């Protein structure tokens, strides 16, 4: 069973930046595409960024395109989300997971809270 541990969330002012990390246990990390999801208060969880297993292809939701960058280090079983120009609408709990199309594959981790507020 793969375990996911997200970290790096914090409270920041609008326009600020954060870098989230997600470490996965086990041997299945490098063969799977990975995604960053978020769930804002009162909303459903949404996929905001996706990266292929090799890291050569990325996709973003329109709401974060140009501001967020997903990357991965397969040697460390870790995926990252660099978030710049943060907005209050980015406030959410952020999760990572292996993803097939938009479908998450593994048990969710605890997530990491990002709060954007002045």
GUDO-418297 format. One record per residue: residue number from 0; residue in three letters; z, y, x of N, C-alpha, C in turn. Coordinates in Angstrom, 2 decimals. Layout:
N
{pt NUM,'ALA',{Z,Y,X},{Z,Y,X},{Z,Y,X}}
...
END
This chain:
118
{pt 0,'UNK',{0.00,-1.19,0.85},{0.00,0.00,0.00},{0.00,1.24,0.88}}
{pt 1,'UNK',{-0.99,2.08,0.68},{-1.08,3.31,1.46},{-0.05,4.31,0.94}}
{pt 2,'UNK',{0.63,4.97,1.87},{1.53,6.06,1.50},{0.95,7.38,1.99}}
{pt 3,'UNK',{1.05,8.37,1.14},{0.52,9.71,1.44},{1.68,10.69,1.51}}
{pt 4,'UNK',{1.70,11.50,2.56},{2.75,12.50,2.73},{2.10,13.85,3.00}}
{pt 5,'UNK',{2.21,14.74,2.01},{1.66,16.09,2.14},{2.73,17.04,2.66}}
{pt 6,'UNK',{2.29,18.06,3.41},{3.21,19.05,3.94},{2.47,20.36,4.18}}
{pt 7,'UNK',{3.24,21.40,4.43},{2.66,22.69,4.77},{2.70,23.73,3.67}}
{pt 8,'UNK',{3.11,23.34,2.48},{3.18,24.31,1.39},{4.27,25.33,1.62}}
{pt 9,'UNK',{4.08,26.50,1.02},{5.03,27.59,1.21},{4.75,28.66,0.16}}
{pt 10,'UNK',{5.54,29.71,0.19},{5.28,30.88,-0.64},{4.66,31.95,0.26}}
{pt 11,'UNK',{3.53,32.48,-0.18},{2.82,33.50,0.60},{2.37,34.62,-0.33}}
{pt 12,'UNK',{2.07,35.75,0.27},{1.56,36.88,-0.50},{0.06,36.71,-0.72}}
{pt 13,'UNK',{-0.47,37.34,-1.76},{-1.93,37.32,-1.96},{-2.66,37.79,-0.71}}
{pt 14,'UNK',{-3.73,37.11,-0.39},{-4.48,37.41,0.83},{-4.02,36.62,2.03}}
{pt 15,'UNK',{-2.92,35.92,1.91},{-2.38,35.15,3.02},{-3.09,33.83,3.22}}
{pt 16,'UNK',{-2.62,33.10,4.23},{-3.23,31.81,4.59},{-2.17,30.75,4.74}}
{pt 17,'UNK',{-2.58,29.52,4.51},{-1.74,28.34,4.75},{-2.62,27.21,5.21}}
{pt 18,'UNK',{-2.02,26.30,5.95},{-2.71,25.07,6.34},{-1.88,23.89,5.87}}
{pt 19,'UNK',{-2.46,23.10,4.99},{-1.80,21.91,4.48},{-2.24,20.69,5.30}}
{pt 20,'UNK',{-1.33,19.74,5.40},{-1.62,18.49,6.08},{-1.26,17.33,5.16}}
{pt 21,'UNK',{-1.96,16.23,5.32},{-1.65,15.02,4.57},{-1.83,13.83,5.50}}
{pt 22,'UNK',{-0.76,13.12,5.73},{-0.78,11.95,6.59},{-0.77,10.69,5.73}}
{pt 23,'UNK',{-1.63,9.74,6.10},{-1.74,8.48,5.37},{-1.33,7.33,6.26}}
{pt 24,'UNK',{-0.62,6.37,5.67},{-0.26,5.18,6.42},{-1.37,4.15,6.28}}
{pt 25,'UNK',{-1.32,3.10,7.09},{-2.24,2.00,6.94},{-3.57,2.20,7.62}}
{pt 26,'UNK',{-4.48,1.25,7.38},{-5.75,1.20,8.09},{-6.95,1.62,7.25}}
{pt 27,'UNK',{-6.70,2.06,6.03},{-7.83,2.34,5.14},{-8.29,3.79,5.18}}
{pt 28,'UNK',{-7.57,4.62,5.94},{-7.88,6.07,5.90},{-9.30,6.36,6.35}}
{pt 29,'UNK',{-9.69,5.84,7.50},{-10.95,6.27,8.12},{-12.19,5.79,7.38}}
{pt 30,'UNK',{-12.06,4.84,6.48},{-13.24,4.33,5.78},{-13.40,4.95,4.40}}
{pt 31,'UNK',{-12.52,5.86,4.04},{-12.56,6.48,2.72},{-12.79,7.98,2.78}}
{pt 32,'UNK',{-13.58,8.47,1.83},{-13.61,9.91,1.61},{-12.23,10.34,1.13}}
{pt 33,'UNK',{-11.87,11.56,1.49},{-10.56,12.08,1.09},{-10.74,13.37,0.30}}
{pt 34,'UNK',{-9.84,13.58,-0.62},{-9.89,14.78,-1.44},{-8.56,15.49,-1.49}}
{pt 35,'UNK',{-8.62,16.80,-1.68},{-7.44,17.60,-1.98},{-7.52,17.98,-3.46}}
{pt 36,'UNK',{-6.44,17.69,-4.14},{-6.32,18.02,-5.55},{-5.20,19.05,-5.70}}
{pt 37,'UNK',{-5.18,19.71,-6.83},{-4.05,20.58,-7.14},{-3.78,20.53,-8.64}}
{pt 38,'UNK',{-2.49,20.75,-8.95},{-2.09,20.83,-10.35},{-1.26,22.09,-10.53}}
{pt 39,'UNK',{-1.84,23.02,-11.26},{-1.15,24.26,-11.57},{-0.27,24.06,-12.80}}
{pt 40,'UNK',{0.75,24.89,-12.97},{1.62,24.75,-14.14},{0.83,24.78,-15.44}}
{pt 41,'UNK',{1.06,23.77,-16.27},{0.41,23.71,-17.56},{-1.04,23.28,-17.54}}
{pt 42,'UNK',{-1.54,22.88,-16.38},{-2.95,22.49,-16.27},{-3.07,21.07,-15.73}}
{pt 43,'UNK',{-4.24,20.51,-15.92},{-4.50,19.17,-15.39},{-4.80,19.24,-13.89}}
{pt 44,'UNK',{-4.57,18.14,-13.22},{-4.87,18.06,-11.80},{-6.39,18.16,-11.61}}
{pt 45,'UNK',{-6.80,18.96,-10.62},{-8.23,19.14,-10.37},{-8.52,18.89,-8.89}}
{pt 46,'UNK',{-9.71,18.40,-8.62},{-10.18,18.18,-7.26},{-10.75,19.49,-6.74}}
{pt 47,'UNK',{-10.24,19.98,-5.62},{-10.72,21.26,-5.08},{-11.53,21.11,-3.80}}
{pt 48,'UNK',{-11.34,20.02,-3.08},{-12.09,19.84,-1.83},{-12.21,18.35,-1.54}}
{pt 49,'UNK',{-13.34,17.99,-0.96},{-13.61,16.59,-0.65},{-14.30,16.53,0.70}}
{pt 50,'UNK',{-13.94,15.50,1.48},{-14.57,15.32,2.79},{-14.94,13.85,2.94}}
{pt 51,'UNK',{-16.11,13.60,3.48},{-16.59,12.23,3.66},{-15.75,11.50,4.70}}
{pt 52,'UNK',{-15.94,10.20,4.76},{-15.12,9.40,5.68},{-15.30,9.82,7.14}}
{pt 53,'UNK',{-16.49,10.22,7.50},{-16.76,10.63,8.88},{-16.40,12.08,9.13}}
{pt 54,'UNK',{-16.24,12.84,8.05},{-16.00,14.28,8.18},{-17.27,15.10,8.22}}
{pt 55,'UNK',{-18.41,14.45,8.11},{-19.66,15.16,8.24},{-20.13,15.88,6.99}}
{pt 56,'UNK',{-19.50,15.59,5.87},{-19.92,16.22,4.61},{-18.68,16.69,3.85}}
{pt 57,'UNK',{-18.76,17.91,3.33},{-17.66,18.46,2.55},{-18.20,19.07,1.25}}
{pt 58,'UNK',{-17.34,19.10,0.26},{-17.67,19.70,-1.03},{-16.45,20.45,-1.53}}
{pt 59,'UNK',{-16.71,21.54,-2.27},{-15.62,22.37,-2.76},{-15.84,22.77,-4.22}}
{pt 60,'UNK',{-14.75,22.93,-4.92},{-14.82,23.53,-6.24},{-15.23,24.98,-6.10}}
{pt 61,'UNK',{-15.92,25.49,-7.10},{-16.39,26.87,-7.04},{-15.24,27.86,-6.84}}
{pt 62,'UNK',{-14.09,27.51,-7.39},{-12.95,28.43,-7.35},{-12.39,28.63,-5.94}}
{pt 63,'UNK',{-12.71,27.72,-5.01},{-12.15,27.84,-3.67},{-13.24,27.95,-2.60}}
{pt 64,'UNK',{-14.47,27.83,-2.98},{-15.57,27.85,-2.03},{-15.57,29.15,-1.23}}
{pt 65,'UNK',{-15.71,29.02,0.07},{-15.71,30.20,0.93},{-14.33,30.62,1.39}}
{pt 66,'UNK',{-13.29,30.06,0.78},{-11.91,30.41,1.16},{-11.15,29.21,1.74}}
{pt 67,'UNK',{-11.46,28.03,1.28},{-10.77,26.81,1.73},{-11.70,26.00,2.61}}
{pt 68,'UNK',{-11.11,25.32,3.60},{-11.86,24.44,4.48},{-11.10,23.13,4.64}}
{pt 69,'UNK',{-11.76,22.03,4.34},{-11.15,20.70,4.50},{-11.66,20.09,5.80}}
{pt 70,'UNK',{-10.76,19.41,6.50},{-11.12,18.72,7.73},{-10.25,17.47,7.85}}
{pt 71,'UNK',{-10.60,16.62,8.80},{-9.83,15.40,8.97},{-9.82,14.96,10.43}}
{pt 72,'UNK',{-8.80,14.22,10.79},{-8.68,13.62,12.11},{-8.40,12.14,11.88}}
{pt 73,'UNK',{-9.42,11.32,12.01},{-9.26,9.89,11.71},{-8.36,9.19,12.72}}
{pt 74,'UNK',{-8.28,9.72,13.92},{-7.38,9.13,14.92},{-5.92,9.32,14.54}}
{pt 75,'UNK',{-5.65,10.36,13.75},{-4.27,10.65,13.32},{-4.04,10.30,11.85}}
{pt 76,'UNK',{-5.06,9.73,11.20},{-4.92,9.41,9.76},{-4.46,10.62,8.97}}
{pt 77,'UNK',{-5.03,11.77,9.27},{-4.58,13.01,8.65},{-5.76,13.83,8.16}}
{pt 78,'UNK',{-5.58,14.41,6.98},{-6.56,15.34,6.42},{-5.87,16.68,6.24}}
{pt 79,'UNK',{-6.63,17.75,6.45},{-6.10,19.12,6.42},{-6.83,19.95,5.37}}
{pt 80,'UNK',{-6.14,20.99,4.92},{-6.76,21.97,4.05},{-6.35,23.35,4.54}}
{pt 81,'UNK',{-7.29,24.06,5.13},{-7.05,25.44,5.54},{-7.37,26.34,4.37}}
{pt 82,'UNK',{-6.40,27.12,3.96},{-6.55,27.98,2.78},{-6.40,29.43,3.21}}
{pt 83,'UNK',{-7.45,30.20,3.03},{-7.45,31.62,3.38},{-7.65,32.46,2.13}}
{pt 84,'UNK',{-7.36,33.74,2.25},{-7.55,34.69,1.14},{-6.93,34.14,-0.15}}
{pt 85,'UNK',{-5.72,33.69,-0.05},{-5.07,33.05,-1.20},{-4.85,34.04,-2.34}}
{pt 86,'UNK',{-4.97,33.49,-3.55},{-4.83,34.27,-4.76},{-3.69,33.68,-5.60}}
{pt 87,'UNK',{-3.12,34.46,-6.51},{-2.09,33.90,-7.39},{-2.56,32.67,-8.16}}
{pt 88,'UNK',{-3.85,32.61,-8.50},{-4.38,31.45,-9.22},{-4.39,30.19,-8.37}}
{pt 89,'UNK',{-4.17,30.31,-7.08},{-4.08,29.12,-6.22},{-2.70,28.48,-6.27}}
{pt 90,'UNK',{-1.77,29.11,-6.94},{-0.43,28.54,-7.07},{-0.49,27.19,-7.77}}
{pt 91,'UNK',{0.03,26.16,-7.10},{-0.05,24.80,-7.63},{0.67,23.86,-6.68}}
{pt 92,'UNK',{0.86,22.64,-7.14},{1.25,21.56,-6.23},{-0.04,20.91,-5.74}}
{pt 93,'UNK',{-0.15,20.77,-4.43},{-1.35,20.23,-3.81},{-1.10,18.79,-3.36}}
{pt 94,'UNK',{-2.08,17.95,-3.63},{-2.02,16.53,-3.31},{-3.29,16.11,-2.58}}
{pt 95,'UNK',{-3.19,15.11,-1.76},{-4.38,14.49,-1.20},{-4.48,13.06,-1.72}}
{pt 96,'UNK',{-5.68,12.51,-1.65},{-5.88,11.13,-2.03},{-7.25,10.68,-1.54}}
{pt 97,'UNK',{-7.41,9.41,-1.37},{-8.75,8.87,-1.18},{-9.51,9.08,-2.48}}
{pt 98,'UNK',{-10.81,9.29,-2.36},{-11.57,9.64,-3.56},{-12.92,8.93,-3.55}}
{pt 99,'UNK',{-13.30,8.44,-4.71},{-14.64,7.87,-4.93},{-15.26,8.69,-6.04}}
{pt 100,'UNK',{-16.29,9.41,-5.72},{-16.81,10.47,-6.60},{-15.65,11.45,-6.83}}
{pt 101,'UNK',{-15.09,11.51,-8.01},{-13.93,12.39,-8.23},{-12.68,11.59,-8.55}}
{pt 102,'UNK',{-12.77,10.28,-8.46},{-11.68,9.41,-8.89},{-10.73,9.12,-7.74}}
{pt 103,'UNK',{-9.44,9.43,-7.90},{-8.47,9.10,-6.84},{-8.22,7.60,-6.80}}
{pt 104,'UNK',{-7.99,7.08,-5.58},{-7.92,5.64,-5.40},{-6.50,5.11,-5.15}}
{pt 105,'UNK',{-5.65,5.93,-4.56},{-4.34,5.44,-4.13},{-3.22,6.05,-4.96}}
{pt 106,'UNK',{-2.04,5.51,-4.76},{-0.85,6.07,-5.41},{-0.59,7.48,-4.86}}
{pt 107,'UNK',{-0.26,8.39,-5.75},{-0.03,9.77,-5.34},{1.23,9.91,-4.48}}
{pt 108,'UNK',{1.15,10.85,-3.54},{2.33,11.26,-2.80},{3.12,12.28,-3.61}}
{pt 109,'UNK',{4.08,12.92,-2.95},{4.94,13.86,-3.66},{4.30,15.23,-3.80}}
{pt 110,'UNK',{3.26,15.50,-3.05},{2.61,16.80,-3.11},{3.37,17.85,-2.32}}
{pt 111,'UNK',{2.75,19.01,-2.18},{3.38,20.14,-1.50},{3.11,21.41,-2.31}}
{pt 112,'UNK',{4.16,22.18,-2.53},{4.08,23.35,-3.41},{3.52,24.55,-2.66}}
{pt 113,'UNK',{2.51,25.16,-3.25},{1.96,26.42,-2.75},{2.18,27.48,-3.83}}
{pt 114,'UNK',{2.83,28.55,-3.45},{3.07,29.65,-4.37},{2.53,30.93,-3.77}}
{pt 115,'UNK',{1.64,31.58,-4.50},{1.05,32.84,-4.05},{1.54,33.94,-4.96}}
{pt 116,'UNK',{2.34,34.81,-4.40},{2.97,35.84,-5.22},{3.40,37.01,-4.34}}
{pt 117,'UNK',{3.30,38.20,-4.92},{3.78,39.38,-4.20},{5.23,39.68,-4.57}}
END
